[in-house]
């Protein structure tokens, strides 16, 4: 009976960040929309970066899988199963463009 009690598997999926809906991006106009507009529509970025020599706000999204296996022994695994995002690029404090990242 004891070996049966030590067998099992737990799987947990965790989302990190927020997936950006293309419909929201369509509300922003390159050359017209300001940083305040981007904050209002998309929210706070995950991080800041530089892409194509321009200031970029990064909106990252990922799903991580955490597995724990008990078969008399303990085995744990963490891996990112999906990752994507959007880089929003600025020029002179206005939206320049955005780039989808896979």
C-alpha positions as CSV (number, residue, x, y, z in Angstrom):
1,X,0.0,0.0,0.0
2,X,2.8,2.4,0.8
3,X,4.2,2.5,-2.8
4,X,0.8,3.5,-4.1
5,X,0.7,6.4,-1.7
6,X,4.0,7.7,-3.0
7,X,2.9,7.7,-6.6
8,X,1.3,10.7,-8.3
9,X,1.8,13.7,-10.5
10,X,1.0,17.4,-10.1
11,X,0.9,19.9,-13.0
12,X,0.5,23.6,-12.7
13,X,0.3,26.1,-15.5
14,X,1.1,29.8,-14.7
15,X,0.5,32.7,-16.9
16,X,3.0,35.6,-16.6
17,X,2.2,39.0,-18.0
18,X,-0.8,39.8,-20.1
19,X,-1.5,38.8,-23.7
20,X,-2.1,41.9,-25.8
21,X,-5.2,41.8,-28.0
22,X,-4.6,43.1,-31.5
23,X,-8.0,45.0,-31.3
24,X,-6.4,47.1,-28.5
25,X,-3.4,47.8,-30.6
26,X,-5.6,49.0,-33.4
27,X,-6.8,51.8,-31.1
28,X,-3.3,53.3,-31.2
29,X,-2.1,55.4,-34.2
30,X,1.6,55.6,-35.2
31,X,2.7,59.2,-35.2
32,X,-0.4,60.4,-33.3
33,X,-0.7,58.3,-30.1
34,X,1.4,59.4,-27.1
35,X,3.0,57.3,-24.4
36,X,0.1,58.3,-22.2
37,X,-2.3,56.8,-24.8
38,X,-0.3,53.6,-24.9
39,X,-0.4,53.4,-21.0
40,X,-4.1,54.0,-21.1
41,X,-4.8,51.3,-23.7
42,X,-2.2,48.6,-22.9
43,X,-1.3,49.3,-19.3
44,X,2.2,49.3,-17.7
45,X,4.8,47.4,-19.8
46,X,6.6,44.4,-18.5
47,X,10.0,46.0,-19.2
48,X,11.7,48.8,-21.2
49,X,14.2,48.1,-23.9
50,X,15.7,49.4,-27.2
51,X,14.6,47.8,-30.4
52,X,15.7,49.0,-33.9
53,X,17.5,51.9,-32.2
54,X,14.3,53.1,-30.7
55,X,12.9,53.2,-27.1
56,X,10.6,50.2,-26.7
57,X,8.1,49.2,-24.1
58,X,7.9,45.4,-24.0
59,X,4.6,43.6,-23.2
60,X,5.7,40.0,-22.5
61,X,3.4,37.0,-22.1
62,X,4.3,33.4,-21.2
63,X,2.9,30.2,-19.9
64,X,5.1,28.2,-17.6
65,X,4.5,24.5,-16.8
66,X,5.5,23.2,-13.4
67,X,5.4,19.4,-13.1
68,X,6.1,17.4,-10.0
69,X,6.2,13.6,-10.3
70,X,6.2,11.2,-7.3
71,X,7.0,7.6,-8.3
72,X,8.9,6.5,-5.2
73,X,11.3,9.3,-6.2
74,X,10.8,13.0,-6.5
75,X,11.2,14.7,-9.9
76,X,10.4,18.3,-10.6
77,X,10.4,20.2,-13.9
78,X,9.8,23.8,-14.9
79,X,9.6,24.9,-18.5
80,X,8.2,27.7,-20.5
81,X,5.7,26.2,-22.9
82,X,4.6,29.3,-24.7
83,X,6.2,32.8,-25.0
84,X,5.2,35.8,-27.0
85,X,4.7,39.5,-26.7
86,X,4.6,42.9,-28.3
87,X,7.3,45.6,-28.5
88,X,5.9,49.1,-28.8
89,X,8.4,51.5,-30.3
90,X,8.5,55.2,-29.8
91,X,10.0,58.2,-31.6
92,X,9.9,61.7,-30.1
93,X,7.5,60.6,-27.3
94,X,5.0,59.3,-29.9
95,X,4.1,55.8,-31.0
96,X,6.4,54.9,-34.0
97,X,5.4,51.2,-34.5
98,X,4.9,47.9,-32.8
99,X,6.4,44.5,-33.4
100,X,4.9,41.1,-32.5
101,X,7.4,38.7,-31.0
102,X,7.1,34.9,-31.0
